[in-house]
Amino acid sequence: MLARLQSLYLFLAAILAFSSIFLPFWYYTADSLYVLQDFGPYPDAGLVHTITIYASSIVSPLTAILAIAAVFLYKNRSLQGTLISVLILLFLVDILSGLTAAHFMNEALGQSFGPDLEHTPGAGLFVLIPEPLLYWLAKKGVVKDEKIASAYKRL
């Protein structure tokens, strides 16, 4: 189980997904510092911002939990491969909901502060970026294991 390389990829992806919960996703600076992070909506940014920030706050830990669950599905390779495909879709939902929340917060703060508003991405965004590569490598390892197992069954 742990000797397989895809288990390492899935475990690293789970660590990155968990760490994105605690790291700020985006920084805004005007007269003071505003931080966009999970479970911390900005009340003046609107309903879409609030919904997308909570969606991102739910999808990030769900992605991490499912990645850890996929590590233990090493005996059922077809289910493990399907779960990795679902993880890729959850990653897309996570990143898009975070970027949508950042956009709506940028609009809300831009109306208040105008051109004085500066914004930069935070570490919470950057730790999400390697996740699809890790999922792809894990999926590739599962397919390779399936080929080896089917070749062994033919003997």
C-alpha positions, 0 to 999 in steps of 0.5 A, a space after each residue: 500500500 505505502 510502497 506504491 508511488 501513487 500512494 505518495 502522490 495522493 498523500 502529498 496532494 492531501 497535505 496540500 489540500 489540507 494546508 490550503 485551508 489554513 493559508 490565505 488565498 488572496 491579499 488585498 491592501 488599501 488602508 488596511 490589509 484584507 485577507 481572503 481565506 476559507 470560512 472568512 467571507 467579507 460581508 460587503 462582497 455579496 451573496 456570490 462571494 459568500 457562497 463561493 468562499 463556503 464552497 471552497 471551504 467545504 471542497 478543500 477538506 473534502 478533497 484531502 479526505 478523499 485523497 487519503 481514502 484513495 490511498 487505502 483503495 489499493 486493492 480495488 484499482 478501478 475504484 481508486 482510478 475513478 476516485 482520482 478522476 473525481 479528485 481532479 474535478 473537485 480540485 477544479 471546483 475548489 480553484 474556481 470557487 476560490 478565484 470567483 470569491 477573490 474576484 467578487 471581493 476585489 469588486 467590492 473592495 474596488 468600489 470602496 477604495 478605488 485605484 488605491 486597492 492592491 491585491 496579490 495571490 496568497 500561499 493558499 492559491 500556490 499550494 493548490 497548483 501542484 495538485 492536478 499534477 500529483 493526481 495525474 501521476 497517481 492515476 498513471 500509476 494506478 493504470 500501470 498497476 492494472 496493466 501489471 495485474 492483468 498481465 500477471 493474470 494471463 500467466 
